[in-house]
Amino acid sequence: AQSVAQPEDQVNVAEGNPLTVKCTYSVSGNPYLFWYVQYPNRGLQFLLKYITGDNLVKGSYGFEAEFNKSQTSFHLKKPSALVSDSALYFCAVRDGKSGGYNKLIFGAGTRLAVHP
Amino acid sequence: DGGITQSPKYLFRKEGQNVTLSCEQNLNHDAMYWYRQDPGQGLRLIYYSQIVNDFQKGDIAEGYSVSREKKESFPLTVTSAQKNPTAFYLCASNRGGGAKNQPQHFGDGTRLSIL
């Protein structure tokens, strides 16, 4: 079955330290992977995507993600966390069975808390 | 600026009542989606539409209905058959079609509660 797992409900990090939010996936065919961020009472904002090519993808607000095919992972990273990065983060993969549609399968989300 | 507008921001439903959530986009996107967000469960797909006058059931369509009469608009009706409608509802859109790598753009959601 196709799925996305975010194994941590919450990640705590001190401001200025590097952060990692983990994501693993299971999908048929080539994976199209996305990271989104959600602030309270707002919609999701797109951060970055992996389609093909370099395994290290750079996105908005200094975030990057590393695609690892052998481990079926797509972890989100940032070298130096900011308090303003505190939010809910979602990993998503395109449903390989959606044909011409771009259906996404979302993980349950990871809450990132950056402490001053 | 282009974007997705959802209204109202907050909505209350009485028992036995149908309510409609509005979603309008001016991004000229073909595909539109409705998601339900519950705490700790991520987003679940309710309905999606690739083109005008066409839509497909998602994973949790029971108790919901949609229409797609215009490219810009994709309203969602929460019917009285949906026994647990309290949730945050998100509308999204993207170019759809063969553009498999296009991210979805989201509105700011409607929070629906039961009176």
Interface residues (C-beta under 8 A of the other chain):
Chain A: D9 Y32 F34 Y36 N41 R42 G43 L44 Q45 F46 K49 I51 F90 R94 G100 Y101 N102 K103 L104 F106 G107 A108 G109
Chain B: I4 Q6 A31 Y33 G40 Q41 G42 L43 R44 L45 Y48 Q50 Q56 G58 L90 A92 N94 G96 G97 G98 A99 K100 N101 Q102 P103 Q104 H105 F106 G107 D108 G109 R111
